[in-house]
Amino acid sequence: MEMDDVVLRIAGAWRDLRRIKPTELSIALPIGQVDTMDAIAQIGPCSMFKMSEALRIDASTATRAVEPLVNAGYVERRRSDRDARTVIVQLTREGRRVERRLTQERLANVDRTLSEFTPDERSVLADLLERMVRASLTDRSGLD
């Protein structure tokens, strides 16, 4: 299948957006760890399996992502009350504080990035990106 120019442009822009480093974040964490904290904040205390599903990564990768956050005091692990084989992860008080701050800073960065867009353009972009995410979740035959 030959890619048309629009697909190549979108793929290139997507790649470039993913490579932008959040240089203005006050707390230096690799983006994978920021994503992990964000997922835990969104779903609350959860099993490692549920967290790996939320991040769309395998469980062993999720375990590796959590370890430095545990060591930094941002995440704690405990055994489930219902099943001792299940590990539950949750943000610590410090982790919640750091995650809120990082979220505020990231949102401010996105807002600055979108400053040249009109409110209508922002709304259309949000609709299109949400639609793209839904499509990627229903068609898993493509690349992640």
NUSELO-787810 format. One record per residue (C-alpha): residue in three letters; x, y, z. Coordinates in steps of 0.02 Angstrom, whole numbers, plus 50000, padded with zeros to 5 digits. Layout:
BEGIN
ALAXYZ;...
REM end
This chain:
BEGIN
MET500005000050000;GLU500715016749950;MET500555030750077;ASP499845047150019;ASP500665063750063;VAL499395067950199;VAL499725051650292;LEU501595054850281;ARG501365072750345;ILE500295066850492;ALA501515052850535;GLY502975065050529;ALA502085077850638;TRP501585064050761;ARG503395058150770;ASP504045075750796;LEU502765079650932;ARG503265063751026;ARG505085069051020;ILE504815086251096;LYS505635086251266;PRO504635094551406;THR506105105851450;GLU505065117351557;LEU504495104151681;SER505145108151854;ILE505395089851901;ALA506525079951784;LEU505755062951751;PRO505825052451593;ILE504195053851495;GLY503805035451528;GLN503825038551715;VAL502735054151694;ASP501505043651593;THR501525030251729;MET501145042851866;ASP499785050551758;ALA498975033451730;ILE498985029351915;ALA498255046451955;GLN496865043851828;ILE496345026351880;GLY496825026952064;PRO497565012352160;CYS497644998052036;SER498454981651996;MET500024981451891;PHE499014972451758;LYS497704986351752;MET499074999551746;SER499974990451603;GLU498324989951507;ALA498045008651536;LEU499805012251471;ARG499614999451330;ILE501244990951379;ASP501644973551441;ALA501694969851628;SER503584967951636;THR503814985251559;ALA502564992351684;THR503544984551826;ARG505144992651763;ALA504255009451746;VAL503615008851926;GLU505265004052009;PRO506135021051998;LEU504515029552053;VAL504465018452206;ASN506295022252242;ALA505935041052226;GLY504495039752349;TYR503145044352221;VAL502295027252209;GLU502015013552335;ARG501684995152304;ARG500684983552414;ARG499864966552404;SER498004965952366;ASP496874962152513;ARG495874950252402;ASP497314941152316;ALA499074941152388;ARG499784937352215;THR499164954052149;VAL500234969552173;ILE499294985952192;VAL500155002452151;GLN499625019752205;LEU500345037052216;THR501035042452383;ARG500585059552453;GLU502195066352376;GLY501805057352213;ARG500085065552204;ARG500885082652235;VAL502205079852100;GLU500935072751976;ARG499765087751999;ARG501215099751971;LEU501825090551816;THR500055090051746;GLN499855108851771;GLU501525112051686;ARG501145100351540;LEU499445108351514;ALA500255125551514;ASN501495119351383;VAL500085112751273;ASP499125129051294;ARG500665138951239;THR500915127151091;LEU499115129951038;SER499185148851058;GLU499155151550870;PHE497565141250852;THR495835149050861;PRO494605141750988;ASP493685133250843;GLU495305125750777;ARG495735119350951;SER494035111050962;VAL494205102950791;LEU495955096950833;ALA495335089350997;ASP493905080550907;LEU495065073650773;LEU496385067650898;GLU495045059051005;ARG494365050750848;MET496125045250801;VAL496355037350973;ARG494685028150961;ALA495155021650789;SER496855015750850;LEU496025006050992;THR494804997250877;ASP496074993350738;ARG497584985550823;SER498284979250657;GLY499314995050633;LEU500895000950718;ASP500835008250893;
REM end
